[in-house]
Amino acid sequence: MFRHKGKNRTFAHNLRLATLLSFVAGIVNITGVLAVKTLTTNVTGHFAFFAEEITKHDYIAAIGFFFFTIFFLIGAFTSSFLAELVSKKNPEFSHIIPIIIEMLVLIGVGIFGVQTGISSLEGKLTAFFMLFAMGIQNSLVTNISKSTVRTTHLTGLFTDLGIELSQLFFYKKPEEVKKLKTSIYLRLSIITLFFVGCFSGGFIYHFIEIKTLFIAAFFLLIAQWYDYLRLKFHIIKRKKFQ
């Protein structure tokens, strides 16, 4: 799921990566909305709010929205930097440190995060760290899949899906149609699992509130163990047939 990159990746690799991490992003997204009343998986809307506050001359509020985008950026930078650093010595494990950091951040927010909205300093800090975690995830997934998979926001996905659905009316060659349908299936899977994550996260939030982020961290742990066990299986299999 994480270890294969570039030409070594298959549709199955991208599908597993997309469905699991879009589910995680959906959980984080709804938890951010319910806990601090803001989006914590992407920064598109925050740019609009930043511009609005500037026009209203409310510069304190504008700075807050500006830092939302900065923390997402720092998360993306951190993820890519660490992945590149580790890949110099061990490319197969370049994803581990970014995923561990994302897990720790989500657990930390689940423990220390507040549920007061972004009007308070504590609410802003909660949003900052959630955006940082999603920056890590988005960068990691983008690098691994070579921009084929995006899991933290749906704007680009719906755009690509609309384009590809329209192309079904024009592409006639069997290999083109097969490739197009595969891509459409992948995008629909991401959208569906993001929705499932939002729905289930919203339901769970009513019972454990911001600790719902523990569920997202748990699924990241499952992803790590799944990749590790598959690696061990292939190593044992390779030695057996040598």
BELDACOR-V438823 format. One record per residue. SS is DSSP state (H for helix, E for strand, L for the rest). Layout:
<<SS> <SS>>
//
This chain:
<<L> <L> <L> <L> <L> <H> <H> <H> <L> <L> <H> <H> <H> <H> <H> <H> <H> <H> <H> <H> <H> <H> <H> <H> <H> <H> <H> <H> <H> <H> <H> <H> <H> <H> <H> <H> <L> <L> <L> <L> <L> <L> <L> <H> <H> <H> <H> <H> <H> <H> <H> <H> <H> <H> <H> <L> <L> <L> <H> <H> <H> <H> <H> <H> <H> <H> <H> <H> <H> <H> <H> <H> <H> <H> <H> <H> <H> <H> <H> <H> <H> <H> <H> <H> <H> <H> <H> <H> <H> <H> <H> <H> <H> <L> <L> <H> <H> <H> <H> <H> <H> <H> <H> <H> <H> <H> <H> <H> <H> <H> <H> <H> <L> <L> <L> <L> <L> <L> <L> <L> <H> <H> <H> <H> <H> <H> <H> <H> <H> <H> <H> <H> <H> <H> <H> <H> <H> <H> <H> <H> <H> <H> <H> <H> <H> <L> <L> <L> <L> <L> <L> <L> <L> <L> <H> <H> <H> <H> <H> <H> <H> <H> <H> <H> <H> <H> <H> <L> <L> <L> <L> <L> <L> <H> <H> <H> <H> <H> <H> <H> <H> <H> <H> <H> <H> <H> <H> <H> <H> <H> <H> <H> <H> <H> <H> <H> <H> <H> <H> <H> <H> <H> <H> <H> <H> <H> <H> <H> <H> <H> <H> <H> <H> <H> <H> <H> <H> <H> <H> <H> <H> <H> <H> <H> <H> <H> <H> <H> <H> <H> <H> <H> <H> <H> <H> <H> <H> <H> <H> <H> <L> <L>>
//
